[in-house]
Amino acid sequence: EYIERFVSENVLIDYVRLHDGVFVRAETDVNFFVFDRVVFAVKECIKPPIENEIVNFYTIDESDKVYTSPTMYADFFIQEKFLRISTPDDKIFLLRDTNNVVDFFNHNTDTVSFLKDNINEFAGSFDAVADTIARENFSTVKQGFLLIPSIELKYYSDTKNTFGLPFKNGFYYFDMNDKGTLKRKEYTDVKGFFAPHEIQSREFKYTDEVGMFEQFLIRASIGQKEADIQDRKNIVESFKTMFGYLCHNYKDTTNNPCIVLTDMDADDETRNGRRGKTLISKAVQEVQESIIKGGKEFDSGYTFVFADLDKKHNVYIIDDVPAGFKYGDLYTNILSDISCQRKGLKAETIKFKDAPKFAITSNWVVPYDERNASTNGRFIEYKFTNYYTTSHSPKDEFKCAFFQDWEADEW
């Protein structure tokens, strides 16, 4: 109340109010200090030393004339962690580097408002700077973009002996060359970028506790099967390996099979699904950038079937394929480059090392011929037991919907 009275009775125009005082220019004429029992006093405002020199994109002379240049804009954008991507079509692509996450910046429409938010002036000087950047958006500002050194957009890739995931509290990874221990890296030490993904909003904390998902995977893989302990252990380990393989984006040119998830005892007459195959594919999507297509939606003969595939995708899931699905049509895509024909654009080739792994789910029999080495080398089938059914789902057993009902501990 008294600060408001101080401002009002001294007719202050340019000032900054804090919780217990008012900052004004040194030359401001202040005449009233006493208000009832509250007395204001003048305190010298000493400018603190500059620890980090802030680069600005403009200067203002004594006559309030605004000066900018392409170099000043470029230096400011670099300070704000803008990166310019080198592209084959020679267009300007900008992204803001936040924890190596690719966050593309709409420079044609958002630059003026971004710069406006970084104007450190007020009143007439503020308006003068705002008018300047609005006029220069497609001239001087664009020239500043071109002065930013260009880089190639390379997404992070695991190696044969390393595997990592980007979490909110850091990049966590295994390195088999270093005793397979779990370690954490700062993002500045990670080579490569990550596509924006929900995983980056989650904190990671290691635990030996067996969670819902692991329990589900065990029961879906062996069910109530009566077998010796070693056989059951081998089956569970093979399912865990399958899931780890889909989460690990390293690709071996000699061994890169498509994972096929089916039902045990499936036939070509009865469709008995609901065994948990879709939960596996959803789990993969929760940790890796994936693209999913319905089985009837995926048409290998369609020219634009891979039009929406991008280098950021690590897994390509074809869900619920119909009986008679032509698995052979995927031979080339599984073990070689993929040609992506975009509508109205020139086809783009995604190299094998950047192409996704493939996974297929089906309720029908997968054709098998032990003499067909080409098929057997490109596909590995995992059969789900009937432990989970339409009348007994994971939600019924665990009393929650997987993923969407989980709290931080379960994640």
N, C-alpha and C positions, 0 to 999 in steps of 0.2 A: 504493500500500500504506500509506504513512504518513498520507495524508489519511483513509483508511478508519479507521486507528487513532485519529487525532485525533477524528473524529466519534464513534467508539464509546466511547472512554474519557471524553469530555466529555459523553456521553449527549445529543447534539444531536438535537432532534426537528424543529424548523423551520429549515431551512438550504438553501442552494443551493451545490452543488459545482461549481467550475470546474476547469480542468486543473491549476492550481497553487495553489489556495486554496479557502477556504470562506467564504461570506457568511452572517452571522447577524444577528439583531436586536441593536440596541445594548444592550438590557438583558439579553442572554443571559449566564448565568454560566459562564465558561470558566476551568478551573483547571489543565489540563495542556497544556504547550507544548513540552516537550522529549521527543523520542523517539529514543534512540540518538544518532546524530550530526545528526539533523534537528531544527532548532529553528523553531517557529512564532512569529510576531510579530503583534501587533495593528497593523492599518493602518486609518486612518480612511477611511470610505467617503463621499466627497463626492458629493452628488447633482448630476448634470450639469444645465445649463440646459435648459429645455424649448423645443425649436425648433418643434415642431408640437403644438399642444394636442390631445390625444386626448379625444374625447367618449365617455363611458361611458353605459350605459343604466341604471345603478343607483348608489345611494350606500348606505353602511353607517354607522350612528351608533355611539357608544361602547358601546352595549349589544348590538351585533351585529344590530340591526333593519335590514331591507332596505327601501329606498324606491325606487320606480319611478314613472313617469308616462307617459302617451301621448306627451307632448312629448319626454321623454328617449329613448324608444324610437325615435321618428321621427328625431330628430337623429342617433342612432347609425346607423340604416339609411341615411340620406343620406350620412353620412361613409363608409360601406362601399360606396358607389356603387350602392345599390338605386334602381330607378326604378319608378314605378307607372304602368301603362298604362291609358289611358282606353278602355273597351270599350262597344259598343252594348248588350250584355246586362247592364251595370252590375255586373259581377263584379270581384273584386280579381285583377289579374294583376301579378306582380312579376317584374322581371328584374334581373340583375346586369350592369352595364355594364362589359364588358371589351373594350377595343379596338372598341367599337361593335357587338360581336357579341351577338345576342339570345340570352341564356341564361336561360330562364324558371326561376323559383325556386318550388319546391313549398312554399308558405308554411304550409299546413295540417299537413304532416308533418315538414318539415325545420327549421322556425324554432327550436324548442327546442334541438335539437342544435347549430345554428349559434351561438345565443346562449351556450350552455354552453361552447363552445370559446373564447368571448371573455370568460370570467369570470377576473378577475385576483386571485383570492383562493386560500386553501388551507384545508384542514381544515374546521372547523365553519362558517366564513364561506362557503366554497365551496358547501357543501351548502345553506345558507340561501338563497343566490342561485339555485341550481339549482331548489330547490323553488318559489321565487317565480315564475320564468319558466314552469315547468310549469303552475302554477295559472292564470297570466295569459295563456296562449297564445291563447285564443279570446275574451279580453276586452280587457285593457289593451294587449296587444301588437297585436291587430287594430286598435284605435283609433289606435295609433301608425302603422300602415300607411296609414290613411285621412288622416293628416296629411301624408303625403308628397305633394308637388305632382304632379298627374297630367300625363302627356304623351301625345301621339298617337304610335303606333308607325308610323313612316315608314321604309321601307327605302331604302337608297341608290339613286339613279337617275342614270345617265349623261345627258348632254345631247347635242344634235345634234353639238356640236364637241368633246366631252370623252369620255374612256373611261378607266376605272380598275378595278383589282382589289386586293382586300385580302390582303396577304401578312403573314407573321409579323414581318418587319422593317419594316413600314410599308405605307401605301397608295400604290401607284405608278400614275401616270396620264399620259395625253397630253392636251394642250390645243391644238387646232388654231388657236385665237385667239392662241396664244403660240408661234408658229413650229413647232408640232407636236413640241416637245421632251418628252422623258420626265422626269418629276419625281416627287419623293416628298413625301408629307404625313404629319404625325402624325395619329393617329386623332381627336384632339381637334379638329382642323381640318376634319374630314369631316362633311358634313351627311347624316344618315341612318344607319340600322343595316344590319347584314349578318346573314344567317342563318348558323348554325354550319356550317362547310364545311371540308373537308380542305385547301383552298388556304391557309387561315389558319395552318397548321402548317409551311408551306414558306417558306424564305428565297428572296428574289428578287435576282438579279444579272443585269444586262443583258449580252448577248454577241451579236456579229455572226455567230457560228458557225452554220452550217446543221446543225440537229439531226436526229434520226431522224424526228420527226413531219413536218418540212418536206420532207424527202426522200421520205417516204411519200406526202405529198399531191401532190407533183410527179409522181411515177410513176403514182399512181392516176388522175390527171387527164389525162395525155397519153400514158402508156405508151410504146410504140414507134412512135407515130404519125409518119408521114412528112409533115411540113408545113413551111412556111417558119418561120423563127425568130420572126417577129412573131406569127404565128398561135398558136404554142406558148406564147409569152409571155402572150398575151391569155387563153388558157385557164387557165394556172396562176394568173394574177392574179385571174381570176373565181372560182376555187376558194378562194383565200386571202381574197378579199372576202366570200365566202359564210360562211366560218368566222368571220371577224371580225364579221360581221353577227349571227351567233348568240351571240357572246360579249358583244356590245354591247347593253345592255338599254334603250337609248333607242328609243322607238317613234314613228313618223311616221303620223299619221292618214290621210295620202294615199298612203303607200307603205310597207306593212308585210306583204310577201308571206310565205307559208308556203314553206319550203325543202323540196324533194322530191329525195331522193337515189335514183337508179335505176341500172340497168345499160345500157351501150351495147349496141345490137343485141338488147335484150330482146324477147321475144314472149309471147304468151299460152299457149304450149305447153310450153316448156322453162324450168325454174327454174335459172338459172345465177347463183348468188350468190357470196359469199366474195371480193368485190372491194374491200372496205375501207370500206363504208358505215357499218357498226357502229362502226368505230374513230373515225369522225368524231363520231358521237353520243356515244361514251364520252369523247372528248376535250372536248367541250362540257361534259359533266357534271363533268369534273375542274376546271373553272374557274368554272362557274356553277351555282347551285342549280337543279336540273332535276327534272322528273317524267317518267317513261317508262312507256308502256303498250304491250303487245303489240298488233299489228294486229287480231287476232281478239278481244282483250280490250276494245278500244275500240269501244263501240256508241253511236253518236250519238243513237239513239232511247231509250236508257236514261235514266230520270229522274235517277239519281244518278251519271251518267258523270263529272261534275266534282266529286264529293263530297270528294275528297282534294286538290283544288287550293287553293293558298294564295297570298297576296300575295308570299310570299318566293320563289316559283318564277318564274324568268326565262325558262325554255325548257320547252316541252311537246313531248316526242318520242313519236311513234307509230311503233313499229318493226315492220318486216316486214309491211306491210299486204297482204292477199290481193288477188288479181285481182278486179276489180269493186268495189273500195273506193269508197264514195260521197264523193268529194272535195267535192262541192257542199254536203254537210251541214256543212262547216266554214266556209262563207262568212261567216256572222254572227259566229262566234267570232274569226275572224282580224282583222276590222276594227271590232270594237265591244266593248262590255262583255260579260262572261261571268257568267251566273247559275249559282251553285253551290248545288245543293240537297243539304244534309246530311241524313242519315237522322235523323228525329225532331226536326229543328230547322227553323227558318225559313230560307228560301233567302237566301244572301248574294250580293250583286252585287260583282264585282271590276271596277273601272273599267278602261277600255281602257289607260290609262297604266300601271296596275299589273298588267295581265294579261300572260301570257307570250307569247313568239313561238312559232310552231309549226314543227316539222320532221317530215318523214315519210320513211321508208325503204321501198323496195319492190323486189322482183325482177321485177315485172311491168310491162307497158306502162301508161303513164298516158294516159288518153283526152285527145285534143287536138282542138280545133276552133278554127281561126284566127278564126272569126266570133264566138266566145264571149268577149267582152271581159271579162265578170265573172270567168271562170275564169282567163284569161290575166293579169289584173291582180292576182290573189290568190296565184298559185303560180309559183315559178321552179324549173325542173327542172335538176339537175346529173347528167350521165351519167358513170359510172365505166367506164374502159377495162377490158379483160381482162388487164391486166398482172399483177394478183394473182388467183390462182385457188385451187381446193381443193388443188392439188399445189404451189403456190408462194405461200405466205402471207407477210405482213410478218414473222412470227416466224422463218420459214425464212431470209429475207433478212438480217434484222438480228440474228439469233441471240439474241433475247430476247423476252419477252412485253411488249408495250407497256404502259406505266404501272406495272404491278406489279413489273417487274424493273428499273425505272429507278433510277439513283442520282441524287444531288442535281444533278450537272452536267447530266445529260440533261433533268431537269425545267427 
